[in-house]
Amino acid sequence: MKLPFQIDLKDKVVVITGGGGVLCSTFAKAIASCGAKVAILDLNVDAANKVAEEIKADGGTAIGVKANVLEKASLEDAKKIVNDTLGSVDILLNGAGGNNPKGTTSNEYYEIGDEEKEGIKTFFDLDPDGISFVFNLNFIGTFLPIQVFAHDLIGKKGAEIINISSMNAFTPLTKIPAYSGAKAAISNFTQWLAVHFSKVGIRVNAIAPGFFLTNQNRALLISENGEYTERSKKIISQTPMGRFGEKEELIGTLLWLLCEDASSFVNGVVVPVDGGFSAYSGV
């Protein structure tokens, strides 16, 4: 993988949750290219193993490990595998998360009579269990891995936790209240943790991606004929750079945050990588 710049992560052990996905697999490959030993955790172990094999084929060190970020016992089992195979963990990147239709309304705005319309899911139709699932997948799915893996990081030079927030954390997007609320919680939790762990040498920061095409959102953003959907057109109209981000455009921010020589006094920040989306008022 071609990197925007090189940092030295030689012999560092890095755990990445959600590592089988589009964005986090890119993170894993970049980190491995800097010499780290990477553990790719994912509920889909086949996806995790595929990424690990690609890293090894490129000369890096990686393992795929099955883990459910909503089950502490599963994470503890994963940690034992990581420790036994790669060693004590130095860096944790929390990338697991996502949205689900159970936490999504059909329309942006509620209008009188919507509840009588067939096939329309309003705010009043949202299932609390669905809301809990989406919120927990993102927030608890960040909280629990930190509880399990942060013990290894205490007192180490260059120890860091990086969380994945979102543009939703700055301004909630329409239709997806649970996802938006969870990402706002992750941003707040990142700041809380940065203070909480500041005396034991663990820096905690977050990256807030703007709009990138992934396997999860492709059907929402790209129509079957390959054209932008109406939601995509709205996103692009609110993004001053006028396009979606490329996954490789997150790498520079990631490496900067991981490079202690470059960001040693950076702690408790949430960095937008969004093409100007969060800066644009729409006027």
Secondary structure, 3 states (H helix, E strand, C coil): CCCCCCCCCCCCEEEEECCCCHHHHHHHHHHHHCCCEEEEEECCHHHHHHHHHHHHHCCCEEEEEECCCCCHHHHHHHHHHHHHHCCCCCEEEECCCCCCHHHCCCCCCCCCCHHHCCCCCCHHHCCHHHHHHHHHHHHHHHHHHHHHHHHHHCCCCCCEEEEECCHHHCCCCCCCHHHHHHHHHHHHHHHHHHHHCHHHCCEEEEEEECCECCCCCHHHHECCCCCECHHHHHHHHCCCCCCCECHHHHHHHHHHHHCHHHHCCCCCCEEEECCCHHHCCCC
